[in-house]
Amino acid sequence: MISKRKLFSAVGPFFAAILIIGAIIYSPINWFSKPSANAIHKSASSMSVNVLKGNNLKNEAMESGKYLPFFGSSELSRVNAFHPSVLAEKYNRPYEPYLLGAPGTQSLTHFFMLNSMSEELKGKKIVFIISPQWFVKEGVGDPMFSLFYSPLQTNQWAMNLNSSDINDQYLAKRLLRFSSVRTDTELKILTQQIKSGGELTQLDRKRAAYNFNILSKEDQLFSKIGITSKSEKISSKTKQLPDNYSFTELDKLAYEKGENATKNNEFDIADSFYNKRIAPMKGKLKNSQTKFDYTVSPEFSDFQLVLSQIADSHIDAMFVIPPVNKLWSDYTGLSTDMLDLFSKKINYQLKSQGFDHVVDYTDKRSEPYFMEDTIHLGWRGWMQMDKDLQTFLKDQHKPAYNINSEEFLSKEWQENTDF
């Protein structure tokens, strides 16, 4: 009897907690309050998987109107004194950057985030950084897609469909390539129906809405767990900047910091990155990228989903195309002609559909200290982006989009290198 009591006292609280959590999640009543302003602030710089896959924190941030969303990937995690979050805090900008991306996030993940915030972002401005490295032959890989795959946002997309259009059918076809979707029997059946152009029944949408409701409560309960904010690091970096903003003076300072940070290699790469990522295998990397190609990829059509969603929500977007460090590409054999062709192709896809706010830094590949490493914006790159951003934020011109999904979702466009 004593041993049973000890066992119950040991495991009883655990099972009680499980029962309470289950009751909260499956209850028809929403017991949760909105996230606090402090929780949202911490999430803005966290780049946490919970935040990206969820709605609770990021949607509330967009609703508040205090945050400017930056969509991108690994470059957003490179926090130095000239990072957008640091500049915004130091110079008391009327916005705080909300970083929506992480290493491995690509167009499909960004589409679902945009779709999940369609109401909160309607008519607002965003920044979207396009990485040429996304556009490889096979597009986003299964492990990376699955890491950021959000059943919550996927059910949200499905429950709002009345009848599928060309965008939905393409997306459904893409989703069925990934193990995280194929192993979800219910969602797999629903996605197959959308892919075929079949109209979803009222029951289909109700089932998706029910799943969305349950997953939303899980998101509200768990979204704050594991968030590691960069806010302290951001605040500490502001101390390196002068009190008054001057682009000329800050660009000069960025040059100096870049010069001081790149002493141990011939590529103008930050010493810390070079020591950790390049030096141990440098010899193996020479001429290792001669066959890399970013001009033929399903990612171009995945990106079209992003553009269609931006247009549907009447969002005004500034697109940023970073360069590749020329000193590094010369060493690895990465073709600058190929990179120039990628630039022309993505610019055509954007501008032919009315996306006019495009800052393309492809031709700045040789600018000293524009990059921090091989492919990520650095000291002077962030400063140039900040200058272009301030111009974009002041522009009140409303974009007029002319979406052509039939062309840009096609296999022909994915493979087109002559246009």
TIGU-801982 format. One record per residue (C-alpha): residue number from 1; x, y, z. Coordinates in Angstrom, 3 decimals. Example, Ala and Ser with C-alpha at 12.3 -4.5 7.8 and 13.67 -1.06 7.14 Angstrom:
2
[pt 1; [12.300; -4.500; 7.800]],
[pt 2; [13.670; -1.060; 7.140]],
This chain:
419
[pt 1; [0.000; 0.000; 0.000]],
[pt 2; [2.835; 2.361; 0.892]],
[pt 3; [4.555; 1.755; -2.430]],
[pt 4; [1.316; 2.526; -4.315]],
[pt 5; [0.967; 5.793; -2.412]],
[pt 6; [4.556; 6.709; -3.236]],
[pt 7; [3.962; 5.869; -6.867]],
[pt 8; [0.810; 7.994; -6.981]],
[pt 9; [2.524; 10.922; -5.263]],
[pt 10; [5.312; 10.695; -7.845]],
[pt 11; [3.254; 10.412; -11.033]],
[pt 12; [-0.119; 11.748; -9.920]],
[pt 13; [0.698; 15.444; -10.428]],
[pt 14; [1.999; 14.713; -13.918]],
[pt 15; [-1.219; 12.970; -15.006]],
[pt 16; [-3.301; 15.666; -13.334]],
[pt 17; [-1.430; 18.305; -15.338]],
[pt 18; [-2.047; 16.362; -18.555]],
[pt 19; [-5.766; 16.188; -17.779]],
[pt 20; [-5.943; 19.904; -17.022]],
[pt 21; [-4.099; 20.813; -20.225]],
[pt 22; [-6.354; 18.522; -22.251]],
[pt 23; [-9.452; 20.051; -20.676]],
[pt 24; [-8.252; 23.550; -21.524]],
[pt 25; [-7.339; 22.717; -25.120]],
[pt 26; [-10.523; 20.797; -25.926]],
[pt 27; [-12.857; 23.076; -24.021]],
[pt 28; [-15.247; 25.153; -26.172]],
[pt 29; [-14.224; 28.149; -24.034]],
[pt 30; [-11.048; 30.082; -24.759]],
[pt 31; [-9.353; 30.586; -21.391]],
[pt 32; [-6.388; 32.511; -22.729]],
[pt 33; [-5.730; 36.229; -22.588]],
[pt 34; [-3.774; 38.090; -25.247]],
[pt 35; [0.020; 37.923; -24.962]],
[pt 36; [1.611; 40.773; -23.039]],
[pt 37; [3.500; 43.601; -24.737]],
[pt 38; [6.706; 42.288; -23.153]],
[pt 39; [6.139; 38.772; -24.507]],
[pt 40; [5.583; 40.177; -27.995]],
[pt 41; [8.718; 42.326; -27.737]],
[pt 42; [10.796; 39.279; -26.763]],
[pt 43; [9.355; 37.268; -29.634]],
[pt 44; [10.167; 39.981; -32.196]],
[pt 45; [13.877; 39.143; -32.255]],
[pt 46; [13.709; 35.486; -31.226]],
[pt 47; [13.315; 33.888; -34.689]],
[pt 48; [11.877; 30.976; -32.709]],
[pt 49; [10.317; 28.012; -34.495]],
[pt 50; [7.338; 28.343; -32.126]],
[pt 51; [6.777; 31.917; -33.259]],
[pt 52; [7.113; 31.175; -36.973]],
[pt 53; [4.823; 28.131; -36.889]],
[pt 54; [2.303; 29.772; -34.560]],
[pt 55; [-0.111; 32.684; -34.742]],
[pt 56; [-0.442; 33.836; -31.161]],
[pt 57; [2.562; 36.156; -30.870]],
[pt 58; [3.311; 37.296; -34.398]],
[pt 59; [-0.332; 38.001; -35.317]],
[pt 60; [-0.863; 40.065; -32.195]],
[pt 61; [2.324; 41.975; -33.009]],
[pt 62; [1.062; 42.801; -36.500]],
[pt 63; [-2.339; 43.791; -35.131]],
[pt 64; [-0.684; 46.293; -32.773]],
[pt 65; [0.809; 48.309; -35.629]],
[pt 66; [4.071; 48.781; -33.691]],
[pt 67; [6.104; 46.222; -35.633]],
[pt 68; [7.547; 46.120; -39.133]],
[pt 69; [7.855; 42.526; -40.372]],
[pt 70; [11.136; 41.427; -41.963]],
[pt 71; [10.770; 38.149; -43.850]],
[pt 72; [13.983; 36.321; -44.655]],
[pt 73; [16.228; 33.540; -43.453]],
[pt 74; [19.648; 33.208; -41.826]],
[pt 75; [20.797; 36.782; -42.557]],
[pt 76; [18.311; 38.085; -39.973]],
[pt 77; [20.206; 36.276; -37.204]],
[pt 78; [23.467; 38.167; -37.939]],
[pt 79; [23.102; 40.889; -35.296]],
[pt 80; [25.826; 43.517; -35.448]],
[pt 81; [25.693; 47.246; -34.720]],
[pt 82; [24.055; 47.978; -38.099]],
[pt 83; [21.333; 45.316; -37.995]],
[pt 84; [17.820; 46.744; -38.578]],
[pt 85; [16.755; 45.968; -34.996]],
[pt 86; [19.751; 47.818; -33.563]],
[pt 87; [19.284; 50.890; -35.761]],
[pt 88; [15.559; 51.031; -34.960]],
[pt 89; [16.199; 50.956; -31.218]],
[pt 90; [19.130; 53.380; -31.236]],
[pt 91; [17.412; 56.020; -33.316]],
[pt 92; [13.914; 55.682; -31.843]],
[pt 93; [12.268; 54.617; -35.083]],
[pt 94; [8.442; 54.481; -35.064]],
[pt 95; [8.639; 50.723; -35.622]],
[pt 96; [10.385; 47.698; -34.161]],
[pt 97; [11.525; 45.033; -36.644]],
[pt 98; [9.755; 41.703; -36.243]],
[pt 99; [12.086; 39.030; -37.590]],
[pt 100; [10.129; 36.353; -39.457]],
[pt 101; [12.629; 33.813; -40.644]],
[pt 102; [15.442; 31.499; -39.598]],
[pt 103; [18.125; 29.418; -41.312]],
[pt 104; [16.171; 27.128; -43.651]],
[pt 105; [12.980; 29.160; -44.097]],
[pt 106; [12.031; 29.584; -47.749]],
[pt 107; [9.046; 30.662; -49.828]],
[pt 108; [6.550; 27.983; -48.733]],
[pt 109; [7.080; 28.776; -45.049]],
[pt 110; [6.767; 32.489; -45.808]],
[pt 111; [3.576; 31.919; -47.765]],
[pt 112; [1.917; 30.226; -44.810]],
[pt 113; [3.049; 32.955; -42.420]],
[pt 114; [1.709; 35.640; -44.763]],
[pt 115; [-1.549; 33.764; -45.260]],
[pt 116; [-1.975; 33.332; -41.502]],
[pt 117; [-1.576; 37.121; -41.015]],
[pt 118; [-3.588; 38.187; -44.067]],
[pt 119; [-6.023; 40.324; -42.073]],
[pt 120; [-3.421; 41.779; -39.697]],
[pt 121; [-1.137; 42.807; -42.592]],
[pt 122; [-3.800; 44.137; -44.938]],
[pt 123; [-2.654; 47.409; -46.491]],
[pt 124; [0.619; 47.512; -44.513]],
[pt 125; [4.298; 47.489; -45.445]],
[pt 126; [6.747; 44.608; -45.124]],
[pt 127; [10.382; 43.860; -45.974]],
[pt 128; [11.171; 40.612; -47.783]],
[pt 129; [14.771; 39.430; -48.258]],
[pt 130; [15.193; 36.954; -51.130]],
[pt 131; [18.183; 34.596; -50.909]],
[pt 132; [19.457; 33.325; -54.278]],
[pt 133; [20.566; 30.159; -52.447]],
[pt 134; [16.918; 29.126; -52.013]],
[pt 135; [16.611; 28.560; -55.758]],
[pt 136; [18.388; 25.235; -56.097]],
[pt 137; [17.326; 22.510; -58.510]],
[pt 138; [14.991; 20.656; -56.123]],
[pt 139; [13.777; 23.671; -54.123]],
[pt 140; [13.371; 23.468; -50.363]],
[pt 141; [14.373; 20.094; -48.919]],
[pt 142; [12.081; 17.854; -46.907]],
[pt 143; [13.958; 18.249; -43.575]],
[pt 144; [13.916; 22.062; -43.691]],
[pt 145; [10.311; 22.293; -44.835]],
[pt 146; [9.220; 19.830; -42.148]],
[pt 147; [11.106; 21.730; -39.430]],
[pt 148; [9.005; 24.828; -40.075]],
[pt 149; [5.839; 23.086; -41.264]],
[pt 150; [2.799; 24.403; -39.402]],
[pt 151; [-0.343; 22.217; -39.210]],
[pt 152; [-2.014; 25.237; -37.590]],
[pt 153; [-1.393; 27.500; -40.581]],
[pt 154; [-2.114; 24.727; -43.097]],
[pt 155; [-5.536; 24.053; -41.583]],
[pt 156; [-6.147; 27.808; -41.527]],
[pt 157; [-5.440; 27.921; -45.270]],
[pt 158; [-7.712; 24.940; -45.944]],
[pt 159; [-10.663; 26.095; -43.840]],
[pt 160; [-10.866; 29.386; -45.754]],
[pt 161; [-11.024; 27.746; -49.203]],
[pt 162; [-14.377; 27.693; -50.937]],
[pt 163; [-13.128; 26.369; -54.236]],
[pt 164; [-9.469; 25.906; -55.095]],
[pt 165; [-7.807; 28.035; -57.750]],
[pt 166; [-4.537; 27.578; -59.628]],
[pt 167; [-2.523; 28.797; -56.639]],
[pt 168; [-4.187; 26.372; -54.231]],
[pt 169; [-3.843; 23.464; -56.632]],
[pt 170; [-0.152; 24.163; -57.127]],
[pt 171; [0.404; 24.502; -53.371]],
[pt 172; [-1.442; 21.248; -52.669]],
[pt 173; [0.709; 19.460; -55.244]],
[pt 174; [3.860; 20.816; -53.593]],
[pt 175; [2.695; 19.907; -50.091]],
[pt 176; [2.146; 16.290; -51.073]],
[pt 177; [5.874; 16.003; -51.807]],
[pt 178; [6.730; 16.433; -48.124]],
[pt 179; [6.669; 13.680; -45.514]],
[pt 180; [5.175; 15.939; -42.820]],
[pt 181; [2.016; 16.296; -44.927]],
[pt 182; [1.855; 12.767; -46.306]],
[pt 183; [1.980; 11.243; -42.825]],
[pt 184; [-1.032; 13.294; -41.676]],
[pt 185; [-3.796; 11.105; -43.116]],
[pt 186; [-6.608; 13.623; -42.737]],
[pt 187; [-4.650; 16.505; -44.203]],
[pt 188; [-3.256; 14.309; -46.971]],
[pt 189; [-6.783; 13.417; -48.140]],
[pt 190; [-7.851; 17.056; -47.984]],
[pt 191; [-4.763; 18.190; -49.898]],
[pt 192; [-5.278; 15.549; -52.584]],
[pt 193; [-8.809; 16.871; -53.063]],
[pt 194; [-7.542; 20.442; -53.438]],
[pt 195; [-4.828; 19.328; -55.858]],
[pt 196; [-7.425; 17.716; -58.136]],
[pt 197; [-9.474; 20.922; -58.247]],
[pt 198; [-12.325; 19.420; -56.269]],
[pt 199; [-14.515; 21.722; -54.231]],
[pt 200; [-14.222; 21.293; -50.467]],
[pt 201; [-17.434; 20.349; -48.728]],
[pt 202; [-18.817; 22.223; -45.754]],
[pt 203; [-17.788; 19.241; -43.619]],
[pt 204; [-14.202; 19.470; -44.946]],
[pt 205; [-13.977; 23.116; -43.956]],
[pt 206; [-15.586; 22.480; -40.574]],
[pt 207; [-13.064; 19.723; -39.855]],
[pt 208; [-10.189; 22.027; -40.805]],
[pt 209; [-11.695; 24.791; -38.645]],
[pt 210; [-12.005; 22.392; -35.692]],
[pt 211; [-8.354; 21.354; -36.062]],
[pt 212; [-7.361; 24.998; -36.364]],
[pt 213; [-9.212; 25.844; -33.151]],
[pt 214; [-7.499; 23.047; -31.182]],
[pt 215; [-4.078; 23.900; -32.596]],
[pt 216; [-4.645; 27.587; -31.833]],
[pt 217; [-5.158; 26.774; -28.159]],
[pt 218; [-1.997; 24.675; -28.147]],
[pt 219; [-0.209; 27.628; -29.712]],
[pt 220; [-1.543; 29.997; -27.052]],
[pt 221; [-0.466; 27.583; -24.329]],
[pt 222; [3.010; 26.710; -25.595]],
[pt 223; [4.123; 29.522; -27.941]],
[pt 224; [6.195; 31.335; -25.297]],
[pt 225; [8.170; 28.210; -24.314]],
[pt 226; [11.765; 28.102; -25.488]],
[pt 227; [11.893; 31.662; -26.814]],
[pt 228; [15.366; 33.156; -26.556]],
[pt 229; [15.140; 36.868; -27.241]],
[pt 230; [18.011; 38.796; -28.804]],
[pt 231; [16.788; 42.018; -27.161]],
[pt 232; [19.714; 42.273; -24.719]],
[pt 233; [22.247; 41.737; -27.501]],
[pt 234; [20.462; 44.323; -29.639]],
[pt 235; [20.504; 46.881; -26.817]],
[pt 236; [24.202; 46.282; -26.143]],
[pt 237; [25.053; 46.865; -29.816]],
[pt 238; [23.373; 50.304; -29.760]],
[pt 239; [26.221; 51.539; -27.530]],
[pt 240; [28.605; 51.222; -30.485]],
[pt 241; [26.691; 53.814; -32.507]],
[pt 242; [26.813; 57.642; -32.399]],
[pt 243; [23.860; 59.440; -30.827]],
[pt 244; [22.818; 61.206; -34.035]],
[pt 245; [21.953; 59.417; -37.248]],
[pt 246; [24.041; 60.283; -40.292]],
[pt 247; [24.238; 57.794; -43.122]],
[pt 248; [27.639; 59.070; -44.206]],
[pt 249; [29.135; 58.801; -40.719]],
[pt 250; [27.531; 55.436; -40.033]],
[pt 251; [28.680; 54.009; -43.359]],
[pt 252; [32.209; 55.170; -42.528]],
[pt 253; [31.935; 53.499; -39.121]],
[pt 254; [30.599; 50.326; -40.772]],
[pt 255; [33.633; 50.303; -43.076]],
[pt 256; [35.973; 50.620; -40.110]],
[pt 257; [34.265; 47.877; -38.143]],
[pt 258; [34.256; 45.601; -41.161]],
[pt 259; [37.940; 46.237; -41.736]],
[pt 260; [38.793; 45.506; -38.092]],
[pt 261; [36.679; 42.334; -38.033]],
[pt 262; [38.246; 40.699; -41.109]],
[pt 263; [41.953; 40.499; -40.384]],
[pt 264; [42.735; 36.788; -40.779]],
[pt 265; [41.572; 35.963; -44.318]],
[pt 266; [41.645; 37.238; -47.888]],
[pt 267; [37.868; 37.124; -48.428]],
[pt 268; [36.701; 40.048; -46.225]],
[pt 269; [34.849; 37.463; -44.137]],
[pt 270; [34.374; 38.017; -40.400]],
[pt 271; [37.246; 36.339; -38.573]],
[pt 272; [34.928; 34.369; -36.279]],
[pt 273; [32.950; 32.936; -39.213]],
[pt 274; [36.120; 32.145; -41.132]],
[pt 275; [37.714; 30.344; -38.189]],
[pt 276; [34.638; 28.263; -37.489]],
[pt 277; [33.195; 27.549; -40.930]],
[pt 278; [35.898; 28.045; -43.569]],
[pt 279; [39.390; 27.407; -42.190]],
[pt 280; [38.835; 23.730; -41.188]],
[pt 281; [37.939; 22.778; -44.778]],
[pt 282; [39.218; 25.636; -46.925]],
[pt 283; [41.201; 23.497; -49.355]],
[pt 284; [38.164; 21.357; -50.159]],
[pt 285; [36.093; 24.440; -51.041]],
[pt 286; [38.223; 25.773; -53.874]],
[pt 287; [36.232; 25.461; -57.150]],
[pt 288; [33.558; 23.527; -55.247]],
[pt 289; [30.639; 25.629; -56.582]],
[pt 290; [31.346; 25.666; -60.303]],
[pt 291; [28.167; 23.696; -61.046]],
[pt 292; [25.835; 25.598; -58.707]],
[pt 293; [22.780; 27.001; -60.492]],
[pt 294; [20.100; 29.249; -59.015]],
[pt 295; [18.228; 29.897; -62.271]],
[pt 296; [16.221; 26.649; -62.592]],
[pt 297; [14.107; 25.720; -59.580]],
[pt 298; [10.554; 25.053; -58.329]],
[pt 299; [11.324; 27.814; -55.813]],
[pt 300; [10.360; 30.385; -58.469]],
[pt 301; [6.803; 29.042; -58.395]],
[pt 302; [6.835; 28.694; -54.600]],
[pt 303; [7.842; 32.364; -54.522]],
[pt 304; [4.904; 33.171; -56.806]],
[pt 305; [2.583; 31.981; -54.017]],
[pt 306; [4.178; 34.617; -51.789]],
[pt 307; [3.585; 37.312; -54.407]],
[pt 308; [-0.033; 36.276; -54.897]],
[pt 309; [-0.653; 36.408; -51.148]],
[pt 310; [0.971; 39.847; -50.885]],
[pt 311; [-1.269; 41.101; -53.678]],
[pt 312; [-4.410; 39.549; -52.138]],
[pt 313; [-3.728; 41.357; -48.856]],
[pt 314; [-2.819; 44.646; -50.606]],
[pt 315; [0.555; 44.603; -48.854]],
[pt 316; [3.277; 46.994; -49.963]],
[pt 317; [6.542; 45.037; -49.961]],
[pt 318; [10.166; 46.059; -50.336]],
[pt 319; [12.145; 43.156; -51.782]],
[pt 320; [15.865; 42.903; -51.073]],
[pt 321; [18.207; 40.762; -53.178]],
[pt 322; [21.607; 40.310; -51.460]],
[pt 323; [24.794; 39.709; -53.438]],
[pt 324; [27.327; 36.926; -53.016]],
[pt 325; [30.788; 37.945; -51.785]],
[pt 326; [32.835; 38.271; -55.013]],
[pt 327; [36.126; 37.333; -53.344]],
[pt 328; [34.499; 34.132; -52.153]],
[pt 329; [32.690; 33.262; -55.391]],
[pt 330; [35.962; 33.690; -57.298]],
[pt 331; [37.543; 31.143; -54.953]],
[pt 332; [34.709; 28.603; -55.129]],
[pt 333; [34.032; 29.082; -58.843]],
[pt 334; [30.435; 30.230; -58.312]],
[pt 335; [29.446; 31.833; -61.618]],
[pt 336; [28.765; 35.566; -61.515]],
[pt 337; [27.062; 35.248; -64.917]],
[pt 338; [24.645; 32.763; -63.349]],
[pt 339; [24.020; 35.121; -60.419]],
[pt 340; [23.353; 37.978; -62.840]],
[pt 341; [20.875; 35.797; -64.722]],
[pt 342; [19.134; 34.923; -61.449]],
[pt 343; [18.882; 38.640; -60.722]],
[pt 344; [17.308; 39.325; -64.110]],
[pt 345; [14.862; 36.438; -63.743]],
[pt 346; [13.627; 37.320; -60.259]],
[pt 347; [13.413; 41.011; -61.191]],
[pt 348; [11.299; 40.122; -64.210]],
[pt 349; [8.970; 38.012; -62.085]],
[pt 350; [8.585; 40.872; -59.609]],
[pt 351; [8.380; 43.925; -61.819]],
[pt 352; [6.205; 42.437; -64.564]],
[pt 353; [3.542; 41.920; -61.890]],
[pt 354; [3.782; 45.409; -60.391]],
[pt 355; [6.216; 44.811; -57.517]],
[pt 356; [8.294; 47.950; -58.023]],
[pt 357; [10.026; 48.279; -54.649]],
[pt 358; [13.009; 46.052; -55.439]],
[pt 359; [16.481; 46.842; -54.106]],
[pt 360; [18.873; 44.542; -55.901]],
[pt 361; [22.403; 44.485; -54.520]],
[pt 362; [23.734; 41.885; -56.954]],
[pt 363; [26.142; 44.432; -58.444]],
[pt 364; [27.557; 45.277; -54.998]],
[pt 365; [29.323; 41.928; -54.747]],
[pt 366; [32.725; 43.659; -54.724]],
[pt 367; [31.859; 46.464; -52.277]],
[pt 368; [34.244; 46.290; -49.304]],
[pt 369; [32.556; 45.049; -46.119]],
[pt 370; [29.111; 44.973; -47.725]],
[pt 371; [28.919; 41.311; -46.718]],
[pt 372; [29.727; 39.798; -43.330]],
[pt 373; [30.640; 36.419; -44.723]],
[pt 374; [30.061; 34.531; -47.958]],
[pt 375; [26.363; 35.278; -48.580]],
[pt 376; [25.000; 37.372; -45.694]],
[pt 377; [24.619; 41.139; -45.539]],
[pt 378; [27.137; 42.711; -43.211]],
[pt 379; [28.228; 46.068; -41.878]],
[pt 380; [27.795; 48.276; -44.947]],
[pt 381; [25.142; 46.029; -46.469]],
[pt 382; [22.808; 46.639; -43.536]],
[pt 383; [23.488; 50.378; -43.799]],
[pt 384; [22.611; 50.463; -47.494]],
[pt 385; [19.458; 48.488; -46.789]],
[pt 386; [18.531; 50.912; -44.025]],
[pt 387; [18.910; 53.860; -46.396]],
[pt 388; [16.669; 52.179; -48.970]],
[pt 389; [14.210; 51.173; -46.247]],
[pt 390; [13.707; 54.749; -45.044]],
[pt 391; [12.917; 55.827; -48.623]],
[pt 392; [10.457; 52.945; -48.960]],
[pt 393; [8.685; 53.736; -45.681]],
[pt 394; [8.151; 57.359; -46.748]],
[pt 395; [6.698; 56.368; -50.127]],
[pt 396; [2.907; 56.588; -49.942]],
[pt 397; [2.324; 55.352; -53.477]],
[pt 398; [-0.051; 52.381; -53.453]],
[pt 399; [1.147; 49.500; -55.627]],
[pt 400; [-0.976; 48.192; -58.485]],
[pt 401; [-0.423; 44.475; -58.910]],
[pt 402; [-1.044; 42.416; -62.028]],
[pt 403; [-0.676; 38.805; -60.875]],
[pt 404; [0.054; 36.243; -63.567]],
[pt 405; [0.112; 32.921; -61.743]],
[pt 406; [-0.560; 30.938; -64.886]],
[pt 407; [2.854; 31.929; -66.216]],
[pt 408; [4.871; 31.877; -63.010]],
[pt 409; [3.497; 28.664; -61.522]],
[pt 410; [4.378; 26.759; -64.657]],
[pt 411; [7.168; 24.264; -65.124]],
[pt 412; [8.226; 26.307; -68.144]],
[pt 413; [8.922; 29.352; -65.977]],
[pt 414; [10.811; 27.313; -63.390]],
[pt 415; [13.182; 26.169; -66.127]],
[pt 416; [13.195; 29.349; -68.240]],
[pt 417; [16.612; 30.974; -68.685]],
[pt 418; [15.803; 32.856; -71.910]],
[pt 419; [13.340; 35.687; -71.384]],
